[in-house]
Amino acid sequence: MKAQIKAEIRDANMAYLNMAQSFIQKDLQSAVKILGMSQDAAEIIKTLSESQKTSIADSDILLCRFGVSDDVVWTLLTSHPAPKPEAEHAKRLLADILLAGRLVVPA
């Protein structure tokens, strides 16, 4: 079981590093805010080689964390689809608004 969990952590870490690196390369300032990291950390991730990412991903530590700890948001995100597409859109919009409020960094 431990080997399976380690493999899953490695896969999640690699997916996170690939996503973060791509996002950082496209829009550094937005990535820093949304990923919740310093610009220095983003610059390091931006330049990682595949070998470095593989080495980092192969750790017992999950590199990312879920920013959603509010059960209301989880309920909105996981509830069964509404019969009308516009109701589903409104539900997702509300979840996005609630999440966006968490990303605001005080000046």
Backbone as CSV, one residue per row, in Angstrom:
resi,resn,N_x,N_y,N_z,CA_x,CA_y,CA_z,C_x,C_y,C_z
1,MET,0.825,-1.199,0.000,0.000,0.000,0.000,0.866,1.258,0.000
2,LYS,1.940,1.240,0.768,2.809,2.405,0.838,3.388,2.743,-0.534
3,ALA,3.759,1.745,-1.310,4.307,1.972,-2.651,3.263,2.605,-3.556
4,GLN,2.019,2.181,-3.413,0.939,2.741,-4.226,0.712,4.217,-3.873
5,ILE,0.711,4.534,-2.599,0.525,5.926,-2.167,1.687,6.779,-2.650
6,LYS,2.900,6.266,-2.537,4.079,7.011,-3.016,3.979,7.271,-4.516
7,ALA,3.523,6.290,-5.272,3.361,6.460,-6.723,2.294,7.514,-7.034
8,GLU,1.219,7.505,-6.262,0.162,8.493,-6.479,0.638,9.903,-6.131
9,ILE,1.416,10.023,-5.066,1.984,11.327,-4.702,2.935,11.795,-5.806
10,ARG,3.769,10.884,-6.310,4.697,11.230,-7.397,3.932,11.714,-8.631
11,ASP,2.865,11.012,-8.997,2.069,11.401,-10.163,1.417,12.766,-9.954
12,ALA,0.870,12.986,-8.756,0.244,14.280,-8.455,1.284,15.399,-8.472
13,ASN,2.455,15.143,-7.901,3.522,16.148,-7.900,3.967,16.486,-9.313
14,MET,4.121,15.471,-10.144,4.566,15.713,-11.521,3.506,16.501,-12.287
15,ALA,2.258,16.147,-12.104,1.176,16.885,-12.771,1.152,18.338,-12.303
16,TYR,1.331,18.545,-11.008,1.346,19.902,-10.461,2.531,20.701,-11.012
17,LEU,3.717,20.102,-11.021,4.899,20.808,-11.520,4.751,21.167,-12.999
18,ASN,4.216,20.237,-13.793,4.008,20.514,-15.212,3.003,21.638,-15.412
19,MET,1.893,21.586,-14.673,0.869,22.616,-14.775,1.414,23.960,-14.313
20,ALA,2.094,23.972,-13.179,2.631,25.215,-12.636,3.663,25.812,-13.586
21,GLN,4.547,24.990,-14.114,5.580,25.488,-15.019,4.963,26.090,-16.285
22,SER,3.986,25.421,-16.827,3.315,25.929,-18.021,2.622,27.259,-17.743
23,PHE,1.914,27.316,-16.629,1.193,28.524,-16.233,2.168,29.680,-15.991
24,ILE,3.247,29.401,-15.298,4.252,30.423,-14.988,4.892,30.952,-16.270
25,GLN,5.175,30.067,-17.205,5.793,30.494,-18.459,4.854,31.373,-19.281
26,LYS,3.554,31.152,-19.161,2.584,31.939,-19.930,2.259,33.274,-19.277
27,ASP,2.131,33.282,-17.933,1.714,34.512,-17.236,2.223,34.473,-15.798
28,LEU,3.438,34.947,-15.622,4.120,34.866,-14.326,3.334,35.532,-13.207
29,GLN,2.863,36.743,-13.410,2.180,37.482,-12.343,0.888,36.793,-11.901
30,SER,0.076,36.348,-12.841,-1.159,35.634,-12.481,-0.844,34.317,-11.787
31,ALA,0.164,33.614,-12.286,0.532,32.322,-11.706,0.960,32.481,-10.249
32,VAL,1.754,33.512,-9.972,2.220,33.751,-8.605,1.027,33.937,-7.676
33,LYS,0.057,34.710,-8.094,-1.117,34.964,-7.248,-1.970,33.715,-7.082
34,ILE,-2.277,33.064,-8.186,-3.187,31.920,-8.132,-2.550,30.706,-7.465
35,LEU,-1.266,30.477,-7.721,-0.592,29.325,-7.115,-0.167,29.587,-5.678
36,GLY,-0.210,30.855,-5.263,0.122,31.192,-3.881,1.586,30.980,-3.554
37,MET,2.463,31.393,-4.452,3.890,31.236,-4.207,4.599,32.556,-4.467
38,SER,5.829,32.635,-4.016,6.617,33.847,-4.240,7.087,33.888,-5.691
39,GLN,7.470,35.066,-6.119,7.994,35.203,-7.473,9.314,34.434,-7.606
40,ASP,10.108,34.410,-6.544,11.372,33.658,-6.576,11.119,32.164,-6.792
41,ALA,10.131,31.619,-6.077,9.792,30.201,-6.241,9.296,29.938,-7.661
42,ALA,8.478,30.852,-8.177,7.966,30.705,-9.537,9.102,30.718,-10.561
43,GLU,10.079,31.582,-10.352,11.225,31.646,-11.269,12.009,30.334,-11.256
44,ILE,12.122,29.724,-10.099,12.829,28.434,-10.002,12.044,27.361,-10.757
45,ILE,10.738,27.284,-10.503,9.898,26.284,-11.167,9.917,26.485,-12.680
46,LYS,9.914,27.737,-13.099,9.893,28.072,-14.526,11.066,27.445,-15.281
47,THR,12.213,27.322,-14.624,13.423,26.846,-15.309,13.783,25.387,-15.025
48,LEU,12.929,24.656,-14.321,13.242,23.258,-14.010,13.297,22.404,-15.270
49,SER,14.283,21.533,-15.329,14.373,20.561,-16.423,13.458,19.375,-16.099
50,GLU,13.244,18.518,-17.095,12.421,17.318,-16.863,13.047,16.441,-15.784
51,SER,14.357,16.322,-15.804,15.073,15.522,-14.811,14.878,16.095,-13.405
52,GLN,14.971,17.408,-13.285,14.777,18.047,-11.979,13.348,17.866,-11.488
53,LYS,12.368,18.018,-12.391,10.963,17.834,-11.999,10.716,16.400,-11.537
54,THR,11.295,15.443,-12.250,11.130,14.040,-11.870,11.725,13.772,-10.496
55,SER,12.892,14.327,-10.244,13.548,14.153,-8.949,12.727,14.784,-7.820
56,ILE,12.216,15.977,-8.056,11.407,16.663,-7.039,10.092,15.926,-6.807
57,ALA,9.470,15.470,-7.893,8.178,14.791,-7.783,8.278,13.487,-7.011
58,ASP,9.450,12.870,-7.025,9.647,11.569,-6.385,9.928,11.702,-4.896
59,SER,9.167,12.542,-4.250,9.319,12.768,-2.818,8.080,12.242,-2.100
60,ASP,8.171,12.080,-0.807,7.005,11.648,-0.025,6.087,12.812,0.321
61,ILE,6.457,14.008,-0.099,5.708,15.210,0.254,4.852,15.659,-0.920
62,LEU,3.574,15.852,-0.697,2.686,16.376,-1.726,2.966,17.863,-1.868
63,LEU,3.358,18.297,-3.060,3.789,19.675,-3.285,2.639,20.677,-3.294
64,CYS,1.486,20.255,-3.726,0.351,21.186,-3.789,-0.602,20.904,-2.638
65,ARG,-1.511,21.827,-2.446,-2.551,21.599,-1.445,-3.855,22.128,-2.006
66,PHE,-4.934,21.598,-1.518,-6.234,22.064,-1.963,-6.564,23.346,-1.229
67,GLY,-6.894,24.375,-1.979,-7.227,25.664,-1.396,-8.680,25.758,-0.989
68,VAL,-9.444,24.747,-1.301,-10.864,24.773,-0.988,-11.093,23.974,0.290
69,SER,-11.424,24.674,1.356,-11.707,23.984,2.610,-13.138,24.251,3.059
70,ASP,-13.877,24.976,2.267,-15.247,25.354,2.599,-16.213,24.307,2.058
71,ASP,-17.002,23.705,2.931,-17.936,22.664,2.487,-18.993,23.191,1.529
72,VAL,-19.329,24.479,1.600,-20.295,25.064,0.666,-19.734,24.998,-0.758
73,VAL,-18.478,25.348,-0.923,-17.861,25.318,-2.245,-17.790,23.876,-2.750
74,TRP,-17.381,22.944,-1.885,-17.312,21.542,-2.304,-18.686,21.033,-2.710
75,THR,-19.709,21.426,-1.981,-21.065,21.011,-2.335,-21.455,21.556,-3.703
76,LEU,-21.137,22.817,-3.955,-21.441,23.407,-5.255,-20.683,22.704,-6.381
77,LEU,-19.445,22.340,-6.129,-18.621,21.717,-7.161,-18.969,20.260,-7.421
78,THR,-19.488,19.567,-6.415,-19.699,18.124,-6.557,-21.150,17.692,-6.636
79,SER,-22.081,18.613,-6.468,-23.489,18.208,-6.514,-23.853,17.750,-7.920
80,HIS,-24.876,16.953,-8.003,-25.293,16.406,-9.297,-25.709,17.521,-10.239
81,PRO,-25.451,17.330,-11.536,-25.786,18.379,-12.499,-27.268,18.739,-12.454
82,ALA,-27.525,20.016,-12.543,-28.901,20.505,-12.584,-29.500,20.163,-13.948
83,PRO,-30.805,19.997,-14.023,-31.418,19.622,-15.294,-31.265,20.690,-16.390
84,LYS,-31.106,21.951,-15.992,-30.992,23.015,-16.978,-29.548,23.499,-17.037
85,PRO,-29.001,23.638,-18.251,-27.606,24.092,-18.376,-27.361,25.446,-17.722
86,GLU,-28.318,26.356,-17.784,-28.105,27.672,-17.179,-28.022,27.584,-15.654
87,ALA,-28.693,26.619,-15.047,-28.604,26.426,-13.595,-27.213,25.901,-13.231
88,GLU,-26.681,25.002,-14.051,-25.330,24.486,-13.810,-24.310,25.615,-13.939
89,HIS,-24.496,26.469,-14.942,-23.594,27.607,-15.133,-23.641,28.533,-13.918
90,ALA,-24.824,28.804,-13.402,-24.965,29.689,-12.238,-24.294,29.078,-11.008
91,LYS,-24.424,27.782,-10.842,-23.811,27.091,-9.699,-22.286,27.190,-9.772
92,ARG,-21.716,26.976,-10.961,-20.269,27.072,-11.135,-19.783,28.504,-10.927
93,LEU,-20.582,29.469,-11.396,-20.231,30.873,-11.228,-20.180,31.230,-9.743
94,LEU,-21.143,30.750,-8.971,-21.143,31.017,-7.536,-19.908,30.401,-6.873
95,ALA,-19.553,29.190,-7.246,-18.356,28.547,-6.690,-17.108,29.347,-7.071
96,ASP,-17.042,29.827,-8.309,-15.901,30.642,-8.747,-15.801,31.932,-7.948
97,ILE,-16.933,32.564,-7.681,-16.942,33.811,-6.905,-16.446,33.558,-5.489
98,LEU,-16.930,32.486,-4.874,-16.491,32.157,-3.514,-14.987,31.870,-3.476
99,LEU,-14.488,31.153,-4.469,-13.059,30.849,-4.515,-12.234,32.094,-4.797
100,ALA,-12.720,32.965,-5.660,-11.975,34.187,-5.994,-11.788,35.062,-4.760
101,GLY,-12.764,35.076,-3.872,-12.657,35.855,-2.656,-11.527,35.400,-1.759
102,ARG,-11.139,34.132,-1.892,-10.036,33.595,-1.085,-8.675,33.969,-1.653
103,LEU,-8.652,34.337,-2.931,-7.381,34.627,-3.597,-6.962,36.087,-3.448
104,VAL,-7.830,36.911,-2.908,-7.502,38.330,-2.767,-6.415,38.487,-1.731
105,VAL,-5.344,39.117,-2.119,-4.215,39.345,-1.219,-4.282,40.789,-0.727
106,PRO,-4.360,41.006,0.600,-4.420,42.375,1.105,-3.183,43.186,0.693
107,ALA,-3.405,44.436,0.392,-2.291,45.294,-0.046,-1.385,45.680,1.088
